[in-house]
Amino acid sequence: MNWFVLALLLLTDPVGDDHGAGLGYPRAAVYQQVGAADLTGFEMKRVEGRWRLGVRLDRYPNPAGAPLGFSLAVVAVYLDSEPGGEESLPGAGLRTPAGGGWEEAYLISGWGAERRTPDGAADPARAWREGDWIWVQTDLTRRPRAYVASGLYDPFEPWGFRRALPGGGVWYLDGPADAPRALDVVAADQAGVWSSGVLPPARKRFPWRSLFAGALALAGAGLVGFAWRRR
């Protein structure tokens, strides 16, 4: 796979948008350093026939000394690799578009990663850090669609996403109890995600506008050069 194809699978996400549906961080001192759950990138790349998942966070505070170098965030990557699948996105508290769905998910915390399935099965998955990126190895040979969400890690929750309560608390997010627990997602229209509860698959729009502008600029330069030579 060449560098151009790999570039199409790299997505970025704005910094400072990790408040989900208007949720406030818990009041414990460890959460006063903002950006712990702020996704800034997602990438998929195929290595030796298998797909790897990469996520990047804005900051990596590690007050608990977790082995992957961060301990406040949790990231879930739900993968759609075949027709059908589960539309509810547990942990994040969102759902896929109708007709979407996922067959396996990778739950990532500072203590490692797990492969989850809709029936509740959980198995360890290989995860590691490379600079600012956290990587997880899958066994998938065909490129899946991915739904990506992050939150604050709670080891006592089945999917690791810390929940909200009205008024918040030392360890609880501040917001409605039924609010999505995700604080950030990889999506072009995040406002639409929080208002609808529907998370579209992460995808990079092809830059047709930029390519068209570049083509016009090259054509213009060519015409100028042609006119100059005709003088």
N, C-alpha and C positions, 0 to 999 in steps of 0.2 A: 504494500500500500504506500503510495507516494505521499509527500508532504502536503500536497494540495488537498487530498482526500481527508487526511488527518485534521487539517485546519477546519474543514467543514463540520467536524464533530466536536469542536471546542466552543463552548458557550461561556459568556461572561454575564455577571449579574451586578447591579449597582451596589455600591457600599452604602450602609446606613439605612437599609430598608427592612431590618429584622424586628419588626413589631407586629407582624401578622395582621389580624383584624383589629388593630388598634390596641393591642395588649401591652401592658407595662411589665417590666422585669421585676422579679422578686426583690425584696428589700434587704436581703442578706448582703453583707459587704462584698462577697466574692462576685456578685452580679453587677457591681457598680462600674466595672470596666466594660464599656459597651463593645459590641461586635463579636461576642463569643459565639453567637448562632447566625452570624451574617454570612450567607453564602456569597462568594464572589466568582466562582467558576465551577463548571462541570465539563468533563471530557470523557469520551469513550474511545478507546483505541484497541485494535486487534493485534495481538502479539502471539505468534506461533499458533495461529488458528483459533485462539480463544479471546473473548472480549474482556477488557479491563475497564473498570469504572474509576474515574478520578474526581474528587471533590476538593474545593479550596474554600477556606474560611478567611474572613478578614483578620481575625486575631486568634491566638491559641493559648489563652490562659490555662494554667494547669495546677490549680491549688491542691488537687488530690494526688498529683504525681503519677498520672496514668502513663502506661508505657508508650503510647503513640504521641505523647507530648501535648495533650489537651484533655480536659476533664469536664468542661461545662456544656459542651454541645453534643447533640445527637443528630445524625443525618440518616434519612431513609431514601433509598433508591428503589422504586418499584418498577419491575421490568415486564413489558408486554411482548411476548415472543411468539404467540400463536392466537388464533381467533378465540373469542370468549374471554373468560377470566373473571376475577373478582373486581368489582367496580369500587367498593369501599376501600379507602386508604387508611388502615388502622394506624394509630399513633399520631399521624398528621391531622386526622379529623376531617379530611376532605374526601372527594370521590373523583373518579375518572369521568370523562365525557361518556354519555350513553353509547354503548357499543364498544367501548374501550375495555379496560380491565388489565389485571396483572396475574402472572403465574408464579413469579418468585420475586422476593424483595431482599435487599441487603441493608441491614441495620448496622450503622457504624457509630461507635463511640470511642473514647480514648482508650478503652480496654480491649478493642479489637472489633471484629465484624462477625455477623451471623447471617446465614442464608435462611430466610423465612418463606413459608408457603401459606396459602390461604387456609389450609386445614390445620394450621397451628404448629407444624413441624419446624424445628430450629436446629441448624447445624453450624459449627464453626466455619468461617471462611478466612482465607488468607488476606491480611491487610497490612499495609506498611506506609511509612512516610517517606517522601522524597521532597525535601525543601518545604514549600508551602502547600504541597499537594498530598492528599491521602488517597491511596490506591487500594482497590479491592479486586481480586481475581475471580472471574466467573468461569463456568464450564461451557458457556454458550458459544456456538460456532456461527450462528446467524445473528445479524445485528438486531437488537430489540429496540422497542420504543421505551423511553424512560420517563418516569414521573419522579421529581426530586424535591424533597422538603427537608427543612432542618428545624430544630427546636432546642430547648434546654434539657439536658439529660437528667432523668430521675431513675435511679436503679430499681426503685420499687414499683414502677409502672411496667406492665407487660411489654409495651413497645418503647419504653424509655423516654417518652415525651412528657415533660412536666405540664401539669394541668393548670387551669385558671380558676380563680374564685373571685366573686365580686369584692372589691376592696383589696385584693391581693393578700400578701403576707410575706413573711421572711423567706419562705420556700415556694410560694405559689405565685403564678402570674396574676396580674391584675386585669380582670375582665369577666365576662359572663361565663358561667360554669359550662355552658354548651358550646363555647367558641372553639374553632379549630385550634389545636395545640401547636401547629406549625407556626414558626415566626418568620420564616423566609422560604421562598420557593423559586425555582428556575422557571420563569414564565414572562412573556413579553408584557402582559396586562395583569399585573398583580392586583390592582384594584378590583378587576373583574373576578379574580380568583376568590378574594375575601368576601365579595358581595354575593357570589353564586355558590361558593363551596365546591366548585369544580376546578380541578387542576388539569390543564392540558399537558400533553407530552412535551418534554423539553426538545426544542428544535431550533436550529439556526436558520433564519431566513436568508436565502441567497441574495447577495447584494446587487440585484439588477440595477437599481438606481445609480449606484456608484460606478458600476461597469459601463452604463449608458453614458454617464457624464464623462468618464474617462475616454470612451470611444469618440464622443463629440470633440473633446479637447484634442485628441490625436488627429481627427479629421481636419479640425481647424488649423492645426499646426502644419499639416500636409498641404492644405490649400495655400497658406501663407508662403510656404517654401516653394510651391509650384509657381505662384505669382511672382515671387522674387526672381526665380530663374528665368521667367519669361521677359523680364525687363531688359 
